[in-house]
Amino acid sequence: GVCVMVSEIVKYHNNLNEVQFGILNPSEMNIFFALCSKVKGKGDEKLVIPYETIRELGKYSATSNKRFTEELEKMNDKILGLKFKMQSADGKQKTTFVPFPTFRTDEDSQILTVSVNEEFLYVLNDPEWFTRFELEEFTELKGVYTKNLYRLLKQFRSTGFYKVNIDKFREILDIPKSYTMTNIDKRVLEPAIKELSAIFPDLKLKKIKGGRGNKVKALEFSFSKESIPKHAKPIYSKVKKEKLPEWAENQAPV
């Protein structure tokens, strides 16, 4: 890989873990998070990024500029369909927003220009409730379910414990409704745990059963907790306070 990538740390508000990134394919997901890593603490100014940079960060195999432009546009169309939300601690104020109000591709100059929504900036720059992960590690992961589980587990890296209701899990990972628990085991959990065991030491999964028919109700993931190295503390400047709506000041993680 390219040396610069290791230091590209992506962080985001934990509400983002509720977003159904499962509709993105693995390379679109790489590109989206590569863009997030480039946004950092920038204000309303437009972000101008050469295609080459995005290809490198997103581990994107070389395709024609026309094809790459189409891929970028397709990814943004899907992102426009995702529900990005923020809410106040008491849940009474809610905001939905699009991350990139302007998304301009240019096949000739091979440059992508994006403007970043202020709400999304707040999400990416919030120093308290976010998950950071190494983009390098993330892009190496193969499957879309594996990538999504990686994001979720990283959120709980300081406790080494993540419990989730099975219906919520299906929703976040965009698992087809037709999948039985056996399908989920074979196609989602087993491959993901196999791949993620190298990243999360002692990764174990426990299924919580109950109710009628003793069906799986929840999943409990446990792994060795991580001590967060100093260099991984927030590396992005904080968004100016006065720009935030007052309710955002006391936001609680959802």
Buried (B, 14 or more C-beta within 10 A) or exposed (E): EEEEBEEBBBBBBBBBBEBBBBBBBBBBBBBBBBBBBBBBBBEEEEBEBEBEBBBBBBBBEEEEBEEBBBBBEEBBEBBEEBEBBBBBBEEEBEBEBBBBEEBEBEBEEBBBBBBBBBBBBBBBBBEEBBBBBBBBBBBBBEBBBBBBBBBBBBBBBEEBEBEBEBEEBBBBBBBEEEBEEEEBBEBBBEBBBEBBEEBBEEBEBEBEEEEEEEEBEBBEBBBEBBEEEEEEEBEBEEBEEEEBBEBBEEBEEB
